[in-house]
Amino acid sequence: MRLANILIKKGLVNQEQIDRALELKATKNIRLDQALIETGAITEKELLTLLGEHFNMPVVSLTQVNIDPEVIKLLPPKLVYRQHVMPLYYRNGLLEVAVSNPFESYALDDIQMLTHQRVRAVLASEEDIDRLIKEHYGLGGDTITELTGGVIDLNANPETSNSEDLMEMAQEASVIKLVNEIIVEAVNERASDIHVEPYEEELSIRYRIDGVLHPASVPPQIHQLQAAIISRIKILANLNIAERRLPQDGRIKFQIGGRQIDVRVSVIPMIFGEGIVMRILDKANVLFTLPQLGMDAETFTHFKELIERPHGIILVTGPTGSGKTTTLYASLNAIVGDDIKVLTVEDPVEYNLRGVNQIPVDHQIGMTFERGLRSILRHDPDVVMIGEIRDLETAQAAVQASLTGHLVLSTLHTNDACSAPMRLMDMGIEPYLVSSTLIGSMAQRLVRKLCNDCKEPYEPNPEKLPADFPYTPGENLYRAVGCDNCRQSGYRGRSGVYELMLMTDEIAGLINHRVPTYEIVAAARKNGLRLLREDGWLKARHGITDISEVVKNTAV
């Protein structure tokens, strides 16, 4: 209660706020200062300033600090993680360490006894200390050190253990904690995938964040725990840990901070062990509205008109990972209601949508897209979503559903919106059926958004801009800088860029005559079609993204 007395004495909080924080402290088993910040009674900056004055300790920012690797060696990972301290400098027999909780003075005593050096403490934010600990000691560094003794054994063969040994290792509390830390860290970093990749002398763990892979900070000793980590993941996903020669697929369900997280697990045998990719499906991060996806007002208006039609086929096109399924989910959320029955056939079902009947594809028992679609039409749906049109049978079923009065939403792999009709015809659908059932197709890509905390305006050199960029002399654009909020990348989050083709009588006539795609593009342009790249330029001019992202993700 010393902290509460100090804050009340300074007039920064009142007793009612303290009581609320104490309730949260008891519920979540966290410190009082953390509870006060979480309830909004005080900011972390205000708290650090006050504690710095009270304890006569300097408050420092750790955003640009450079730490000597020799300083890292002075403190063992176990102590750093347990006491939540970070060594910063060592000069003339004085070791400076950063702490976030000055009340725990015994941590400094432990450090002084261990190093036999004078210790000086400075105050820093908990988030900054966490970041530096992970960066310099590695994710789960204390656990790995405990399991390996801190020794790197390059001769260790992670694949020599038998199944019984692996089962025993995978059930150890330390291994369970380590795997949990890897997954929780990925969720906290907004990663979409975790890549666990075995090599001859290392185990690589990488997170895909905003479409780009970033190495996770893990100690090199983690290579020795490769078999235990992989076996633990396989146990969580209900896979056979004894089978190391064949690919396996499974699923894990987690509860993290009150959020339900589904993890799709794919295991593939490789030269130096089994590689694993875990796709993180966080319901809180997918159920967007269409405007939140990055649609501008004009595209949203036209697309909303399409999804409110009583029948027809709407296709969302683009490469793998371009956000097509997320767009379909957002579309269903926009129209689902008590008066509409929605059925989906998906491979696999990624997210559970309230009010939507979802059917998983299972090829092993013959439950294909085509078979599922033909069956669900007898369930009297108003709207049908097919995860992907891959073959003639599925395409024919989609056309038949549309002709019998259903709205069909699906995805297709084409590079642009105007190629969708030609792709259906290439599969074997007659032109007259394509022109009479397809009501619109939308191509999309994902570009990284500039971090709002650090992006900066600049006046570009017109000669260095892409030739098709509509630049106005004197106009300011924005570029990435990098800060703690975006992991120094300059980007945080992603936005869609869109190209929407609406079916018209002219385009329908061109499709019936099987004209080349460029003629359909010309006709759609007259009807207001904005190309992917043009939508990207619009977002670059508005400071949502930058030119390099648009160039990287769209073709000329």
Secondary structure in CASP SS format (residue, H / E / C, confidence):
PFRMAT SS
TARGET T0000
AUTHOR 0000-0000-0000
METHOD secondary structure of the structure
MODEL  1
M C 1.00
R H 1.00
L H 1.00
A H 1.00
N H 1.00
I H 1.00
L H 1.00
I H 1.00
K H 1.00
K H 1.00
G C 1.00
L C 1.00
V C 1.00
N C 1.00
Q H 1.00
E H 1.00
Q H 1.00
I H 1.00
D H 1.00
R H 1.00
A H 1.00
L H 1.00
E H 1.00
L H 1.00
K H 1.00
A H 1.00
T H 1.00
K H 1.00
N C 1.00
I C 1.00
R C 1.00
L H 1.00
D H 1.00
Q H 1.00
A H 1.00
L H 1.00
I H 1.00
E H 1.00
T C 1.00
G C 1.00
A C 1.00
I C 1.00
T C 1.00
E H 1.00
K H 1.00
E H 1.00
L H 1.00
L H 1.00
T H 1.00
L H 1.00
L H 1.00
G H 1.00
E H 1.00
H H 1.00
F H 1.00
N C 1.00
M C 1.00
P C 1.00
V E 1.00
V C 1.00
S C 1.00
L C 1.00
T C 1.00
Q C 1.00
V C 1.00
N C 1.00
I C 1.00
D C 1.00
P H 1.00
E H 1.00
V H 1.00
I H 1.00
K C 1.00
L C 1.00
L C 1.00
P C 1.00
P H 1.00
K H 1.00
L H 1.00
V H 1.00
Y H 1.00
R H 1.00
Q H 1.00
H C 1.00
V E 1.00
M E 1.00
P E 1.00
L E 1.00
Y E 1.00
Y E 1.00
R E 1.00
N C 1.00
G C 1.00
L E 1.00
L E 1.00
E E 1.00
V E 1.00
A E 1.00
V E 1.00
S C 1.00
N C 1.00
P C 1.00
F C 1.00
E C 1.00
S C 1.00
Y H 1.00
A H 1.00
L H 1.00
D H 1.00
D H 1.00
I H 1.00
Q H 1.00
M H 1.00
L H 1.00
T H 1.00
H C 1.00
Q C 1.00
R E 1.00
V E 1.00
R E 1.00
A E 1.00
V E 1.00
L E 1.00
A C 1.00
S C 1.00
E H 1.00
E H 1.00
D H 1.00
I H 1.00
D H 1.00
R H 1.00
L H 1.00
I H 1.00
K H 1.00
E H 1.00
H H 1.00
Y H 1.00
G C 1.00
L C 1.00
G C 1.00
G H 1.00
D H 1.00
T H 1.00
I H 1.00
T H 1.00
E H 1.00
L H 1.00
T H 1.00
G C 1.00
G C 1.00
V C 1.00
I C 1.00
D C 1.00
L C 1.00
N C 1.00
A C 1.00
N C 1.00
P C 1.00
E C 1.00
T C 1.00
S C 1.00
N C 1.00
S H 1.00
E H 1.00
D H 1.00
L H 1.00
M H 1.00
E H 1.00
M H 1.00
A H 1.00
Q C 1.00
E C 1.00
A H 1.00
S H 1.00
V H 1.00
I H 1.00
K H 1.00
L H 1.00
V H 1.00
N H 1.00
E H 1.00
I H 1.00
I H 1.00
V H 1.00
E H 1.00
A H 1.00
V H 1.00
N H 1.00
E C 1.00
R C 1.00
A E 1.00
S E 1.00
D E 1.00
I E 1.00
H E 1.00
V E 1.00
E E 1.00
P E 1.00
Y C 1.00
E C 1.00
E C 1.00
E C 1.00
L E 1.00
S E 1.00
I E 1.00
R E 1.00
Y E 1.00
R E 1.00
I E 1.00
D C 1.00
G C 1.00
V E 1.00
L E 1.00
H E 1.00
P E 1.00
A C 1.00
S C 1.00
V C 1.00
P C 1.00
P H 1.00
Q H 1.00
I H 1.00
H H 1.00
Q H 1.00
L H 1.00
Q H 1.00
A H 1.00
A H 1.00
I H 1.00
I H 1.00
S H 1.00
R H 1.00
I H 1.00
K H 1.00
I H 1.00
L H 1.00
A C 1.00
N C 1.00
L C 1.00
N C 1.00
I C 1.00
A C 1.00
E C 1.00
R C 1.00
R C 1.00
L C 1.00
P C 1.00
Q E 1.00
D E 1.00
G E 1.00
R E 1.00
I E 1.00
K E 1.00
F E 1.00
Q E 1.00
I E 1.00
G C 1.00
G C 1.00
R E 1.00
Q E 1.00
I E 1.00
D E 1.00
V E 1.00
R E 1.00
V E 1.00
S E 1.00
V E 1.00
I E 1.00
P E 1.00
M E 1.00
I C 1.00
F C 1.00
G E 1.00
E E 1.00
G E 1.00
I E 1.00
V E 1.00
M E 1.00
R E 1.00
I E 1.00
L E 1.00
D E 1.00
K H 1.00
A H 1.00
N H 1.00
V C 1.00
L C 1.00
F C 1.00
T C 1.00
L C 1.00
P H 1.00
Q H 1.00
L H 1.00
G C 1.00
M C 1.00
D C 1.00
A H 1.00
E H 1.00
T H 1.00
F H 1.00
T H 1.00
H H 1.00
F H 1.00
K H 1.00
E H 1.00
L H 1.00
I H 1.00
E C 1.00
R C 1.00
P C 1.00
H C 1.00
G E 1.00
I E 1.00
I E 1.00
L E 1.00
V E 1.00
T E 1.00
G C 1.00
P C 1.00
T C 1.00
G C 1.00
S C 1.00
G C 1.00
K H 1.00
T H 1.00
T H 1.00
T H 1.00
L H 1.00
Y H 1.00
A H 1.00
S H 1.00
L H 1.00
N H 1.00
A H 1.00
I H 1.00
V C 1.00
G E 1.00
D C 1.00
D C 1.00
I E 1.00
K C 1.00
V E 1.00
L E 1.00
T E 1.00
V E 1.00
E E 1.00
D C 1.00
P C 1.00
V C 1.00
E C 1.00
Y C 1.00
N C 1.00
L C 1.00
R C 1.00
G C 1.00
V E 1.00
N E 1.00
Q E 1.00
I E 1.00
P E 1.00
V C 1.00
D E 1.00
H H 1.00
Q H 1.00
I H 1.00
G C 1.00
M E 1.00
T C 1.00
F H 1.00
E H 1.00
R H 1.00
G H 1.00
L H 1.00
R H 1.00
S H 1.00
I H 1.00
L H 1.00
R H 1.00
H H 1.00
D C 1.00
P C 1.00
D C 1.00
V E 1.00
V E 1.00
M E 1.00
I E 1.00
G C 1.00
E C 1.00
I C 1.00
R C 1.00
D C 1.00
L H 1.00
E H 1.00
T H 1.00
A H 1.00
Q H 1.00
A H 1.00
A H 1.00
V H 1.00
Q H 1.00
A H 1.00
S H 1.00
L H 1.00
T C 1.00
G C 1.00
H C 1.00
L E 1.00
V E 1.00
L E 1.00
S E 1.00
T E 1.00
L E 1.00
H C 1.00
T C 1.00
N C 1.00
D C 1.00
A H 1.00
C H 1.00
S H 1.00
A H 1.00
P H 1.00
M H 1.00
R H 1.00
L H 1.00
M H 1.00
D H 1.00
M H 1.00
G C 1.00
I C 1.00
E C 1.00
P H 1.00
Y H 1.00
L H 1.00
V H 1.00
S H 1.00
S H 1.00
T H 1.00
L E 1.00
I E 1.00
G E 1.00
S E 1.00
M E 1.00
A E 1.00
Q E 1.00
R E 1.00
L E 1.00
V E 1.00
R E 1.00
K E 1.00
L E 1.00
C C 1.00
N C 1.00
D C 1.00
C C 1.00
K C 1.00
E E 1.00
P E 1.00
Y E 1.00
E C 1.00
P C 1.00
N C 1.00
P H 1.00
E H 1.00
K H 1.00
L C 1.00
P C 1.00
A C 1.00
D C 1.00
F C 1.00
P C 1.00
Y C 1.00
T C 1.00
P C 1.00
G C 1.00
E C 1.00
N C 1.00
L E 1.00
Y E 1.00
R E 1.00
A C 1.00
V C 1.00
G C 1.00
C C 1.00
D H 1.00
N H 1.00
C H 1.00
R C 1.00
Q C 1.00
S C 1.00
G C 1.00
Y E 1.00
R E 1.00
G E 1.00
R E 1.00
S E 1.00
G E 1.00
V E 1.00
Y E 1.00
E E 1.00
L E 1.00
M E 1.00
L E 1.00
M C 1.00
T C 1.00
D H 1.00
E H 1.00
I H 1.00
A H 1.00
G H 1.00
L H 1.00
I H 1.00
N H 1.00
H C 1.00
R C 1.00
V C 1.00
P C 1.00
T H 1.00
Y H 1.00
E H 1.00
I H 1.00
V H 1.00
A H 1.00
A H 1.00
A H 1.00
R H 1.00
K H 1.00
N C 1.00
G C 1.00
L C 1.00
R C 1.00
L C 1.00
L H 1.00
R H 1.00
E H 1.00
D H 1.00
G H 1.00
W H 1.00
L H 1.00
K H 1.00
A H 1.00
R H 1.00
H C 1.00
G C 1.00
I C 1.00
T C 1.00
D C 1.00
I H 1.00
S H 1.00
E H 1.00
V H 1.00
V H 1.00
K H 1.00
N H 1.00
T C 1.00
A C 1.00
V C 1.00
END
